[in-house]
Amino acid sequence: MSNRFTNRINMLQPSATMMVIKKAANMRAQGVDIISFGAGEPDFDTPEVVIGAAVKAMENGKTRYTPGSGTTSLKKSIAHKLKRDNQLHYEPKQIVVSNGAKHSLFNACMTLLQDGDEAILFSPFWVTYPEIVKLAGATPVYVETIARNGFQISMASLEAAVSKNTKLIFVNTPSNPTGAILNKESLKNIVAVAKKRDLIILSDECYEALTYDEPHVSIASLPDAYERTITIQSMSKVYAMTGWRIGYTASSVECANAMAKFQGQATGCPNSIAQEAADFALSHEHPYLGKWRDAFKERRTYMVNALNEIPGFETLMPKGAFYAFPNVSAFYGKELDGVVINSSLDLTNILLEKAHVAVVPGGPFGADDYIRLSYATSMENIIEGINRITKLMNTLS
Ligand SMILES: Cc1ncc(COP(=O)(O)O)c(C=O)c1O
């Protein structure tokens, strides 16, 4: 049967995060007490007022198709939000509402990339980026960033990766998986190269309000960036609405129209009830953002300091999102019960099987020296999970 599948589907990599979550769920179903640091979503519930807005929407008959790229009311609320929080001036006609930021990224790539094109990804990158680029027929080109420099971007490394086929540069700040925030210099370097080589910037800002030491800066707010940037944000992480599936792009009208045309034929409108809920959320004050941010910051600081106490773990203090990303390559070549650890996947499997702790390997993020631990879980779980990891790592020869 699989020989009937397209090359497109056969070359696609399944999501690394999903694979770990599945394996951990199987072990849990067999009664094993697993601590999971795999989650890519907040452990908080969607605010009740937002749920109330959705219930009201259903009662008021907002249960039909909406315009393909989203309701005018939601687009107005998004434009208002972008101005209020990100100093970005967009008109509702520049907004396209989709089924999550992942869908927005897919729309943008299907609209702007085709066979022979190249898209630049900074590694470590979010696992989905290369797959979406390949689905659009284009080739990902990787620019390595390193922990020693806080995963910042130099003009020279970016320029070296640009060719006559480059169309797009992916930017993700705060980053999944590193939790790093791109500083002004990195952002300026990206804009300078994009301007010089006439490239489009795809700015994935789905963790934008989850920063702990400094405010988020949208790259489109920098001089020369606005006209060549597609800004992508999401309700998923900031409002704990991962299952509602609402994300959006803000771009030039021309680009918004092209992406809306694609979405109109591919999926049609996003869920009408979720749109109403998002409209309510964005046009009112977030009831819990401060509280959630404080909780994430406390967990982050505990987790990173505790990880750095383990000899061999090297973890940068992340500035945003909810992931710690330790370098664990010091363990490569070491052995446990006759199994030699040679990769992030080997270590992930050992942590799951021997310590009953689920983490995500860094390999699929383009960083095999690392593993990713999400701190979107209770402090109690974090303390217990890190204790388990510490005990196991201390037994490694
Ligand atoms: C960097 C990044 N972009 C996009 C997404 C997708 O978010 P959404 O739920 O809005 O599709 C995620 C989710 O994990 C992410 O980490």
The ligand as an SDF file (V2000), in Angstrom:
LIG
                    3D

 16 16  0  0  0  0  0  0  0  0999 V2000
    7.7390   27.6280   17.4480 C   0  0  0  0  0  0  0  0  0  0  0  0
    6.3460   27.1500   17.2660 C   0  0  0  0  0  0  0  0  0  0  0  0
    5.6290   27.6140   16.2230 N   0  0  0  0  0  0  0  0  0  0  0  0
    4.3700   27.2140   16.0100 C   0  0  0  0  0  0  0  0  0  0  0  0
    3.7580   26.3110   16.8530 C   0  0  0  0  0  0  0  0  0  0  0  0
    2.3520   25.8780   16.5460 C   0  0  0  0  0  0  0  0  0  0  0  0
    1.4200   26.5440   17.3100 O   0  0  0  0  0  0  0  0  0  0  0  0
   -0.1260   26.4240   17.0190 P   0  0  0  0  0  0  0  0  0  0  0  0
   -0.7090   25.6080   18.1240 O   0  0  0  0  0  0  0  0  0  0  0  0
   -0.6220   27.8410   17.0270 O   0  0  0  0  0  0  0  0  0  0  0  0
   -0.3200   25.7950   15.6940 O   0  0  0  0  0  0  0  0  0  0  0  0
    4.4650   25.7780   17.9260 C   0  0  0  0  0  0  0  0  0  0  0  0
    3.8570   24.7500   18.7980 C   0  0  0  0  0  0  0  0  0  0  0  0
    4.5090   23.9920   19.4780 O   0  0  0  0  0  0  0  0  0  0  0  0
    5.7880   26.2240   18.1530 C   0  0  0  0  0  0  0  0  0  0  0  0
    6.5020   25.7750   19.1910 O   0  0  0  0  0  0  0  0  0  0  0  0
  1  2  1  0
  2  3  1  0
  2 15  2  0
  3  4  2  0
  4  5  1  0
  5  6  1  0
  5 12  2  0
  6  7  1  0
  7  8  1  0
  8  9  2  0
  8 10  1  0
  8 11  1  0
 12 13  1  0
 12 15  1  0
 13 14  2  0
 15 16  1  0
M  END
$$$$
